[in-house]
Amino acid sequence: MLEKIRIIFSIPELRKKILLTLLLLLVFRVGSMIHLPVIDQSRMTAYAENMKKGDLGALLNTVAIFSASDISQATIFGLGIMPYISASIIFQLLGSVYEPLKKLQKEGETGRKKINEWTRYATVVICLFQSAAYLGYLVKSNLMNDAFLTSNGHLMMRWWFMSIFTMTCGTAFLMWLGEQIDEYGIGNGISLLIMAGIVARMPRAAQDLFGPIWTNGLQIGSEGGAIGVEKLLVLGFMFVAVVAGVVFVTLGQRRIPTQTAKHVRGRRQFGGNRQYLPLRVNQAGVMPIIFASSLLMFPQLLFRWLQSYHWDGFWGWFANIGAECFNRGSSLTYNLLYILLIYFFCYFWTAITFNPQDMAENLKNYGTFIPGHRPGKRTAHYLEKVMVRITYVGAAFLAVVAILPTVISTEMGVGYDVSSFFGGTGLLIAVSVAFDLVQKIDSHLVMRNYTGLLQK
């Protein structure tokens, strides 16, 4: 492996791409530490620590993982790239139901550039609304620096607009950073920014896990909430097993054999090759977990809000039962709904991103067919049946990965910042981006007749 790393940095073009990517990621991390001047950081830190214990903290933790930011810290990159991802998802969903946009998607590079341009404009609009709402929440929570407040306790208008424009420009700058990595660096820029945000959370999680050991020393047994040797061994084994399982299913494919039709030109025969059509087991990726967890947060917040009024009678009983049923840590109802929603969004997202009719038509146009199935409608029906079956397995895998952090946090007595690395969106994104990066590096190595990173 050391020899392969030496070879990577001995190739001038590849070395420049990697160093530029690392430099841009460093710029991203530095910008993530620059706070807005209107925020009182001592109040913000204390508020963030208290918020981690509630349902809102769990929601912000999920959003922070996916947006490559820390929502609990008001920085110039506070919104992360979540507005850009939201705009991209909106256009992807519209592309499946809005006919003009669907035609534009089929126009190749020209259509892709036009959709990307519209996505950027939509990102700026979403940023303006989200930053205004986020800043209003911070003002309402009394987290402003007194020097920027009026005599009535309101934030000065010029500083209000300055903060909104700063956060909007921060997201636009991150969008530009991702595009620069795509063009001049290596790997997918937006995905690498998300991965950098996930990796940046690891020191904090390590401090939460090993801090008590550093203070009290390593001991046998876990009395009083201490971290014992056996707990560390179990956590280490589970981490390796979960990562291995995520890698196995992420790379898992259902290979459908295809045959190219033979044709004769002059005295030569072409075609007749036997190939495979790979269908991913986890076709939906990480999106079902994000949709399911986000949707379940709303009843959590609603019942917590109703419970805060301390009503008597039916409404008090209703609020207490609802809050207990949607308790993320210990509620069986919450976990069952979580699993059902993951299954639903797995099939929903796969139906949007995978079109068996278009795939069957493309195979027919290229003179390729699946043995035993006629080109056209029969092939599309077969592909749809196969995808329904493997999506069931992929959804089961996502359900297990999504539930694991909650189970480990509850049963092992570790913080959610630590248990989130044993499953959930963070681990799935990190593994997917890591393999995508390895494949990009491998393509450069193979092009120069070197062996890939994962090849012996």
C-alpha positions, 0 to 999 in steps of 0.5 A: 500500500505504501508503494501504491501511495508513492506511485500516486504522488509520483504522477504529476497530474494526479498529485496536483489534483489531490493536493488541490482537492486537499487545499480546497477542503482545508479552505472549507474547514477554515471557513466552518470555524468563522462565526457570525459577528452578531452571535454571542458565542458563549450563549451559543455554546451553552445553548447547543449543549442543552439542545443536544439532549432533546429531539431538536438536537437529533434533528439538527444532527441529522441535517448537519451530517447531510449538509456538511455543516454544524447547524448548532454553530452559527458560522459563515458556512452555517447552512452548508450545502443543504440548500443546493442539495434541496434544489437538486432533489426538487429538480430531480423530482420535477424531472419525473413528472414535468414533461418539459424538464424531462425532455431537457434531461434527455438533451445530454450535456446541453440540458444538464448545463441548463438544469445546473444553472436553474439549480444554482438560482434556486439554491440562492433563493432557498438560501435567502429563506433558510438563512432568514428563518435560521437567524430569526430563530437565533434572535428569538432564542436570545443568542445575539451579541448585545452590541448589535441589538437596538434599545428594544432588544431587536437585531439592527436591520443592517446587521440582519441583512448582512448576516443573511447575505453572508450565509447565502454567499457562504453556501454559494462559495461552497457550491463553487468549491464543489465545482472546482473540485469536480473540474480541477481536483479529483472526486465528486466535489459536493460529496467530498465536502459532505465527507469532510464534514463527517470526518471533522466530527470524529475528534469530538466523538473520540473525545466523548468516548475516550475522555472518561478513560483518560480521566478515570483510567481503563478498568474492567467492567462498566459500572456507573457509566464508565467505559470498560475494556469489554465495552471498547472491545464490543464497540471495536468489533461492531464498528468493523462488522458494520463497516464491512457489511456497509461495504458489501451491500454498497458494492453489491450488484445483481448482474443480469446477463445480456446478449448483443445481436449478431450482424454481418458486414461484408465478410465479417461478423460483429456482435454476439458478445455476452455481457452483464447489466449491473443493478445495484442492491442499494439503488436508493442510496442514503435518501430513504434514511434522510426522508424517513428521519426528517419526516418523523421529527415533525410529530416528535417536535409537535408532541413535545410542544403540546407537552410543554403546556402541561394540559390536564384531561384528554389533551394532556394524556394525548400529548404524553402518549404521543411524546412517548410513542415518538421517543427516538431512543426507547420507543418501539413505535418510533422504530417500527414507523422508521423501518416502514418509512424507509421501505416506502421511500426506498421503493419511492426513490427507486421508482423515480431514479430507475426507469425500466421502460427507458432501460429496455428501450436503450437496450433495444436501440443498441441491439442488446437483449436479455436471453429468454425475454423479448426486447421492449415491454417483456424486458421492461417487465422483467427488469421491474420485477428484479428491481422490486426484489433486490430493493426489498433486500436493500431496504432491509439493509438500510433499516438495520443501518438506520436503527443501529445508532439508536440501539447502540446508544441505548444499550451500550450507554454511549453518546449519539455522537459516538453511535452515529459512526456505527450506522446511519447517514454518516457511515453510508455517505463516507463509504460511498464517497470513499469508494467513488474516490478510490475508483477515480484514482484507479482510473488514473493509475490504470490509464498509466498501466499501474495496478489499482489501489484495491488490486493485488 
